[in-house]
């Protein structure tokens, strides 16, 4: 399973690790993913998703139904 947020599509980025002497070597910035269960009252069911912590903040702000609707419109979450 790849490290991709199922609601926002966030994935790892690449960049440089920079030492004190300014030597540069490649590294990855991984997404902070959490496996979480959500209850969807409209469908009366539980849904388990791997979401980034920034997506959790969006869910707390907008609500799970609105965030899932946006993710389905963008094509990140299947029906």
Helices and strands as residue ranges (DSSP letters): E 13-18, E 24-29, E 33-40, E 45-52, H 53-62, H 64-74
